[in-house]
């Protein structure tokens, strides 16, 4: 093994070990370091999910109307889902 390869490997390994040790022994959490805060509350997420479902059902019903099929309600879809 030549000298360059040995020195390069030792440097890369040293940096890797240093980063791991800094993470293990750090007093702050990753969320504090990144200053991460949720952009929306859980209530807003749930509301967005309900809106998404309503939009998907409406889009599916629009396709069904174009094909001449009867529309489906959210209850129909939920009952079909529970049966399977």
Number of C-alpha atoms within 10 A of each C-alpha: 5 6 8 9 10 10 11 11 12 12 12 11 12 12 12 11 12 12 11 12 11 10 13 9 8 10 9 9 10 11 9 10 8 8 8 9 8 6 8 8 9 10 9 11 12 11 11 12 12 12 11 12 12 14 12 13 16 16 12 13 17 14 13 14 12 9 9 9 11 10 14 13 12 13 9 10 11 10 10 10 9 7 6 5
